[in-house]
Amino acid sequence: MRWRRHSTRPDAAFSGRILEIEGLPDLKVEQAFELTDASAERSAAGCAVRLNKEPIVEYLRSNITLMKWMIAEGYEDKRTLARRIQAMEAWIANGTLLQPDADAEYAAVIEIDLADVKEPILACPERIKGAMVRLIFRIKPL
């Protein structure tokens, strides 16, 4: 997995920056959402996860199925749902993915070998309103 960030200040590694994550092309879209959510929690201005087309198509097909069910169940604004279905089907048939610029320059590239991650990582703020996090959450060893 590679994280690219546009800052060299160690105290603001992600703050206000655009992150590009690559090296995990077959993640489910929902998993990619988790990574983009995590970037927002680090005050990044935005985040893109470079995926293959297949997981995106799978996600869109799932949404199409849901919207067709919504229409069948009588949800209002069937025309809007139908237009969304058509747009998704058109993208599945002919859509292209955004690619990073080949000559892009980055403030830093952070490479993480996921094979080296041996246990779950819990990330949270050091203090909440002056109280130690471990006291608030009562963190106990497993």
C-alpha positions in Angstrom: 0.0 0.0 0.0 1.3 3.4 -0.8 0.1 6.7 0.7 1.1 9.9 -1.0 0.9 13.1 0.8 1.6 16.7 -0.1 3.3 18.0 3.0 6.7 17.7 4.6 5.9 19.0 8.0 5.9 16.1 10.5 3.3 17.8 12.7 0.9 18.1 9.8 1.5 14.9 7.8 -2.1 14.8 6.5 -3.7 18.1 7.5 -5.2 19.9 4.6 -3.6 17.5 2.1 -4.9 15.2 -0.6 -4.0 11.6 -0.1 -3.7 9.0 -2.8 -3.8 5.4 -1.7 -2.7 2.6 -4.1 -1.5 -0.9 -3.9 -4.9 -2.4 -2.8 -6.7 -2.5 -6.1 -9.1 -5.3 -5.2 -10.5 -3.8 -2.0 -14.3 -3.7 -1.7 -15.6 -0.2 -2.2 -16.9 -0.2 1.4 -13.3 -0.9 2.6 -12.0 1.9 0.5 -14.7 4.2 2.1 -13.2 3.2 5.5 -9.8 4.4 4.4 -11.1 7.7 3.0 -13.1 8.2 6.3 -9.9 7.6 8.2 -8.1 10.3 6.1 -10.8 12.8 7.0 -10.3 12.0 10.7 -6.6 12.9 10.1 -7.8 16.3 8.8 -6.8 15.5 5.2 -8.6 17.7 2.6 -9.4 14.6 0.5 -8.5 11.1 -0.4 -8.7 8.8 -3.4 -8.2 5.0 -3.3 -7.0 3.6 -6.6 -9.2 0.5 -7.3 -9.6 -1.9 -10.2 -12.9 -1.5 -12.1 -14.2 -4.9 -10.8 -15.0 -3.9 -7.2 -16.6 -0.6 -8.4 -18.8 -2.5 -10.8 -19.8 -4.9 -8.1 -20.7 -2.0 -5.8 -22.7 -0.3 -8.6 -24.6 -3.4 -9.4 -25.6 -3.8 -5.8 -26.9 -0.2 -5.8 -28.8 -0.8 -9.0 -30.4 -3.9 -7.4 -31.4 -1.8 -4.4 -32.8 1.0 -6.5 -34.9 -1.4 -8.6 -36.3 -2.9 -5.4 -37.1 0.7 -4.2 -39.0 1.4 -7.4 -40.9 -1.9 -7.1 -41.8 -1.1 -3.5 -43.3 2.3 -4.5 -40.6 4.7 -3.3 -41.3 8.2 -4.5 -39.4 9.8 -7.4 -39.1 6.7 -9.5 -37.8 8.9 -12.4 -34.8 10.0 -10.3 -34.0 6.4 -9.3 -34.4 5.3 -12.9 -32.0 8.0 -14.1 -29.4 7.0 -11.5 -29.8 3.3 -12.6 -29.2 4.4 -16.2 -26.2 6.4 -15.4 -24.7 3.5 -13.4 -25.4 1.0 -16.1 -23.8 3.4 -18.7 -20.7 3.7 -16.5 -20.5 -0.1 -16.1 -20.6 -0.4 -19.9 -18.2 2.3 -20.8 -16.8 4.0 -17.7 -13.1 4.7 -17.1 -11.2 5.2 -13.9 -9.2 8.3 -13.0 -5.5 7.7 -13.0 -2.7 9.6 -11.3 -0.6 11.9 -13.4 2.5 10.0 -14.5 4.7 13.1 -13.8 3.0 14.1 -10.5 5.3 15.3 -7.8 4.5 14.4 -4.2 5.7 16.0 -1.0 6.2 12.5 0.4 5.5 8.8 -0.4 4.8 6.5 2.6 5.0 2.9 1.8 3.6 0.3 4.2 4.2 -3.4 3.7 0.9 -4.8 5.0 2.7 -8.2 5.6 4.5 -6.4 8.4 1.3 -5.5 10.2 0.9 -8.4 12.7 -1.9 -7.1 14.9 -4.9 -4.7 14.8 -4.0 -1.1 15.3 -6.2 1.1 17.5 -5.9 4.8 16.8 -7.5 7.4 18.9 -6.7 10.9 20.4 -4.4 11.0 23.3 -6.7 13.1 25.5 -10.4 14.0 25.4 -11.2 17.1 27.4 -8.1 16.5 29.6 -8.9 12.9 30.5 -6.7 10.1 29.4 -8.3 8.0 26.7 -7.5 4.7 28.4 -9.6 5.8 31.4 -12.6 6.9 29.3 -12.6 3.7 27.2 -11.4 1.4 30.0 -9.1 -0.4 27.5 -8.3 -3.8 28.8 -5.8 -6.4 27.3 -7.4 -9.3 25.4 
